[in-house]
Amino acid sequence: MTNFIDGVIAKAKQTLKTIVLPEGDDERVLEAAYLLTKEKIAKVILLGDENRIKADFAAKGWSSDGIEMINPKASDKLQKYADLFYELRKEKGVTPEAALEMAQNPNYFGTLMIKSRDADGMVSGAAHSTADTVRPALQIVKSARKDMNVSSFFFMSKGEETLIFADCAITPNPTDQELANIAMQAAQTAVQFGIRPDIAMLSYSSYGSGKGEAVEKVQRAVKIAKEMAVSEEFINLGIRLDGELQADAALVEKVAALKAPGSEVAGHARVLIFPDLNAGNIAYKLVQRLGGYEAYGPVLQGLRAPINDLSRGCSVRDIVCTVALTAVQAM
């Protein structure tokens, strides 16, 4: 593991947050739960059939001590959670009967646990789509601010270097305001994880070298984000933000000196804000596959409580790392 993720795991161990894993029928999730508990990275709640989970643990010679197991359909809190979901969604046409049915779904049950403060965070997606994880989060936990969209980011880590890429998974074509929101959320994330909040708003243009609506959108986003950065909510984060910048100007000092002379951020940005989902998703995969960086994410930001998504092709290590990241977010 890299220095970055080792530091995240060490931080998670300090407070031992309670994280729900709704996919208790997935062998990777069970092994991750065992390791997380054994290493005291987080308190784990597994959702699923308790007898089957215990049998799987016993067959592998693993101890299940310290792991809470809950079958949503048989839980004594099911009706309480169903009532909560009904109250949250009745104006959207959800009936009490539908709420009871939805509350039995592990992703909804886990999210309702967080809403009820019976858990600190949730990690799902090993056997579910991103929508299956994100939809309950948006319906139940909701965004931390009504005027801000929920977005996502990846930690891109290699050796001692860690960058934040946002948004790479949630917002297909953000507006200028949404780009500014993503930048502020990413700044909060950076500070929380000990990364310098030097933010580059990326484009195919640096300081007006290119033209077009796509460039102008980023330019407007930069203006909005700079105003937000000095507001009461964000001024103490120490944000330095610049743009529009091409990727090489954002990351390479010699290039920055030519394309963005005098910039406080160009050449050493640590937080990269992409103009749309195409650019962000393509970039993180290229950096991961060709650049040899570890990619941790997508991690959601902007929710009232941390709920994170896994790739369906995830490894046990991916799950352990994502739980550790979620635990730190919960701090």
VENRA-V271933 format. One record per residue. N is the residue number from 1. RES is the residue in one small letter. OMEGA is omega in radians with two decimals (none if undefined). BURIAL is I if it has 9 or more other C-alpha atoms within 8 Angstrom, else O. D_CENTER is the distance of its C-alpha to the mean C-alpha in Angstrom with 2 decimals. Layout:
N;RES;OMEGA;BURIAL;D_CENTER  N;RES;OMEGA;BURIAL;D_CENTER
This chain:
1;m;-3.10;O;19.30  2;t;3.09;I;18.75  3;n;-3.11;O;19.48  4;f;-3.05;I;15.93  5;i;3.04;I;14.57  6;d;3.11;I;17.86  7;g;3.10;O;17.27  8;v;-3.14;I;13.89  9;i;3.11;I;15.78  10;a;3.13;I;18.69  11;k;3.12;I;16.84  12;a;-3.12;I;15.40  13;k;-3.07;I;19.03  14;q;-3.06;O;20.30  15;t;3.06;O;19.22  16;l;3.13;I;18.66  17;k;-3.13;I;16.22  18;t;-3.07;I;16.66  19;i;3.13;I;14.03  20;v;3.01;I;15.04  21;l;-3.02;I;15.22  22;p;-3.00;I;16.82  23;e;-3.09;I;18.11  24;g;3.08;I;21.03  25;d;3.13;I;23.16  26;d;-3.05;I;21.28  27;e;3.10;O;22.92  28;r;3.14;I;19.93  29;v;3.13;I;18.14  30;l;3.13;I;21.44  31;e;3.10;I;21.87  32;a;3.12;I;18.42  33;a;3.11;I;19.34  34;y;-3.11;I;22.65  35;l;3.13;I;21.36  36;l;-3.13;I;18.81  37;t;3.13;I;21.75  38;k;-3.11;O;24.30  39;e;3.12;O;22.51  40;k;3.11;I;21.60  41;i;3.13;I;17.92  42;a;2.93;I;17.04  43;k;-3.01;I;19.11  44;v;2.95;I;18.44  45;i;3.09;I;19.40  46;l;3.07;I;20.16  47;l;-3.12;I;20.99  48;g;-3.14;I;23.99  49;d;-3.04;I;27.68  50;e;-3.11;I;28.51  51;n;-3.13;O;31.69  52;r;3.12;O;30.20  53;i;3.12;I;27.34  54;k;3.12;I;29.97  55;a;3.10;O;32.20  56;d;3.10;O;29.59  57;f;-3.11;I;29.00  58;a;-3.12;I;32.77  59;a;-3.13;O;33.43  60;k;3.14;O;31.28  61;g;-3.13;O;32.74  62;w;3.01;O;29.53  63;s;3.07;O;29.72  64;s;3.12;O;27.68  65;d;3.10;O;28.64  66;g;3.12;O;25.96  67;i;3.08;I;23.82  68;e;-3.14;O;24.01  69;m;-3.09;I;24.56  70;i;2.97;I;24.69  71;n;-3.07;I;26.07  72;p;-3.08;I;24.78  73;k;-3.10;O;28.06  74;a;-3.06;O;30.15  75;s;3.09;O;28.25  76;d;3.10;O;30.37  77;k;-3.07;O;27.45  78;l;-3.09;I;27.09  79;q;3.10;O;29.40  80;k;-3.13;O;27.79  81;y;3.11;I;24.38  82;a;3.11;I;26.17  83;d;3.11;I;27.95  84;l;-3.14;I;24.81  85;f;3.10;I;23.29  86;y;3.14;I;26.67  87;e;-3.12;O;26.80  88;l;-2.96;I;23.42  89;r;-3.08;I;24.33  90;k;3.12;I;28.14  91;e;3.07;O;28.40  92;k;3.08;O;26.62  93;g;3.13;O;29.39  94;v;3.11;I;27.96  95;t;3.07;O;30.92  96;p;-3.14;I;31.15  97;e;3.12;O;31.86  98;a;3.12;O;28.84  99;a;3.12;I;26.65  100;l;3.11;I;28.13  101;e;-3.12;I;27.46  102;m;-3.10;I;23.80  103;a;3.11;I;23.26  104;q;3.06;I;24.48  105;n;-3.04;I;21.66  106;p;3.14;I;19.43  107;n;3.09;I;16.10  108;y;3.13;I;17.85  109;f;3.14;I;19.57  110;g;3.13;I;16.51  111;t;3.08;I;14.90  112;l;3.03;I;18.37  113;m;3.13;I;18.53  114;i;3.12;I;15.66  115;k;-3.14;I;17.44  116;s;-3.13;O;20.61  117;r;3.02;O;19.24  118;d;3.07;O;20.26  119;a;-3.08;I;16.92  120;d;-3.09;I;14.15  121;g;-3.12;I;11.07  122;m;3.05;I;10.69  123;v;-3.13;I;9.69  124;s;3.07;I;11.46  125;g;3.10;I;12.32  126;a;-3.13;I;14.87  127;a;-3.13;O;17.54  128;h;3.09;I;16.02  129;s;3.07;O;14.88  130;t;-3.14;I;11.59  131;a;-3.14;O;13.77  132;d;3.13;I;14.84  133;t;-3.02;I;11.49  134;v;-3.07;I;10.45  135;r;3.09;O;14.10  136;p;3.13;I;14.75  137;a;-3.12;I;11.77  138;l;-3.12;I;13.24  139;q;-2.97;I;16.72  140;i;-3.11;I;16.59  141;v;3.06;I;14.04  142;k;-3.09;I;13.92  143;s;-3.12;I;12.76  144;a;3.11;O;13.67  145;r;-3.12;O;16.23  146;k;-3.09;O;18.28  147;d;3.13;O;18.84  148;m;3.08;I;15.26  149;n;2.99;I;13.21  150;v;3.14;I;9.60  151;s;-3.11;I;7.89  152;s;3.08;I;5.30  153;f;2.98;I;5.97  154;f;2.85;I;7.48  155;f;3.08;I;9.45  156;m;-2.95;I;12.93  157;s;3.09;I;15.33  158;k;-3.08;I;19.07  159;g;-3.13;O;21.48  160;e;-3.12;O;21.08  161;e;3.05;O;19.22  162;t;3.10;I;15.47  163;l;3.02;I;14.20  164;i;3.06;I;11.10  165;f;3.13;I;11.17  166;a;-0.24;I;10.04  167;d;-3.06;I;10.08  168;c;-3.03;I;10.41  169;a;-2.96;I;9.59  170;i;-2.95;I;10.14  171;t;-3.03;I;13.08  172;p;-3.08;O;16.15  173;n;-3.04;O;18.50  174;p;3.01;I;17.38  175;t;3.10;O;20.33  176;d;3.11;I;21.29  177;q;3.13;I;20.05  178;e;3.07;I;16.63  179;l;3.10;I;16.45  180;a;3.09;I;17.53  181;n;3.14;I;14.94  182;i;3.13;I;12.11  183;a;-3.13;I;14.06  184;m;3.09;I;14.38  185;q;3.13;I;10.78  186;a;3.08;I;10.22  187;a;3.09;I;13.38  188;q;3.10;I;12.30  189;t;-3.12;I;9.34  190;a;-3.13;I;12.09  191;v;-3.13;I;14.58  192;q;-3.09;O;12.67  193;f;3.03;O;12.38  194;g;3.12;O;15.89  195;i;-3.11;I;15.50  196;r;-3.08;O;18.09  197;p;3.04;I;16.93  198;d;-2.90;I;19.26  199;i;3.03;I;17.90  200;a;3.04;I;19.51  201;m;-2.93;I;19.45  202;l;3.13;I;20.41  203;s;2.97;I;23.22  204;y;-3.12;I;26.18  205;s;2.98;I;28.17  206;s;3.08;I;28.64  207;y;3.06;I;30.38  208;g;3.14;O;32.01  209;s;3.07;O;33.13  210;g;-3.10;O;31.99  211;k;3.07;I;32.69  212;g;-3.11;O;31.40  213;e;-3.14;O;29.24  214;a;3.10;I;25.99  215;v;-3.12;I;26.95  216;e;3.09;I;28.08  217;k;3.13;I;24.82  218;v;3.11;I;23.00  219;q;3.09;I;25.96  220;r;3.13;I;25.64  221;a;3.10;I;21.92  222;v;-3.14;I;22.90  223;k;3.13;O;25.57  224;i;-3.09;I;23.41  225;a;3.12;I;20.68  226;k;3.07;I;23.50  227;e;3.11;O;24.93  228;m;-3.06;I;21.70  229;a;-3.14;I;21.31  230;v;3.07;O;24.71  231;s;-3.08;O;24.27  232;e;-3.08;O;24.53  233;e;-2.97;O;20.85  234;f;-2.97;I;19.70  235;i;-3.11;I;22.93  236;n;-3.14;O;22.50  237;l;-3.11;I;19.41  238;g;-3.09;O;21.84  239;i;2.92;I;20.17  240;r;-2.99;I;22.14  241;l;3.14;I;21.44  242;d;3.12;I;23.56  243;g;-0.07;I;24.10  244;e;-3.09;I;24.78  245;l;2.95;I;24.65  246;q;-3.04;I;24.94  247;a;-3.13;I;22.72  248;d;3.08;I;25.74  249;a;3.14;I;26.67  250;a;-2.93;I;23.25  251;l;-3.01;I;23.36  252;v;-3.03;I;27.08  253;e;-3.13;I;29.45  254;k;3.11;O;32.57  255;v;3.14;I;31.14  256;a;-3.13;I;29.77  257;a;3.14;I;33.31  258;l;-2.99;O;34.70  259;k;-3.09;I;32.18  260;a;-3.11;I;30.88  261;p;3.12;O;33.50  262;g;-3.13;O;32.93  263;s;3.09;O;29.17  264;e;-3.01;O;27.38  265;v;-3.05;I;24.22  266;a;3.14;I;25.61  267;g;-3.12;I;26.02  268;h;3.09;I;23.45  269;a;3.10;I;20.22  270;r;3.12;I;17.08  271;v;-3.08;I;14.58  272;l;3.14;I;15.29  273;i;-3.06;I;14.80  274;f;-3.03;I;15.99  275;p;3.09;I;18.43  276;d;-3.05;I;17.19  277;l;3.07;I;15.15  278;n;-3.09;O;18.10  279;a;-3.08;I;18.15  280;g;-3.09;I;14.49  281;n;3.11;I;14.28  282;i;-3.08;O;17.76  283;a;-3.08;O;17.28  284;y;3.14;I;14.47  285;k;3.09;O;16.52  286;l;3.13;I;19.69  287;v;3.12;I;18.56  288;q;-3.00;I;17.37  289;r;-3.10;O;20.52  290;l;-3.09;O;23.12  291;g;3.10;O;21.98  292;g;3.10;O;21.20  293;y;2.96;I;17.79  294;e;3.11;I;15.31  295;a;3.11;I;12.03  296;y;-3.13;I;9.02  297;g;0.05;I;6.18  298;p;3.06;I;5.21  299;v;-3.12;I;1.59  300;l;3.07;I;2.60  301;q;-3.14;I;5.26  302;g;3.06;I;8.83  303;l;3.09;I;9.23  304;r;3.10;O;12.06  305;a;-3.02;I;10.49  306;p;3.02;I;7.28  307;i;-3.02;I;7.04  308;n;-3.01;I;5.17  309;d;3.05;I;7.20  310;l;2.94;I;9.70  311;s;3.11;O;12.34  312;r;3.05;I;15.69  313;g;-3.04;O;17.19  314;c;3.05;I;15.12  315;s;3.06;O;17.24  316;v;3.13;I;17.72  317;r;3.10;O;16.52  318;d;-3.12;I;13.16  319;i;3.12;I;12.83  320;v;-3.12;I;14.15  321;c;-3.12;I;11.86  322;t;3.07;I;8.63  323;v;3.12;I;10.55  324;a;3.09;I;11.55  325;l;-3.14;I;8.25  326;t;3.12;I;7.60  327;a;3.11;I;11.22  328;v;3.06;I;11.12  329;q;-3.10;O;8.71  330;a;3.13;I;11.34  331;m;none;O;14.04
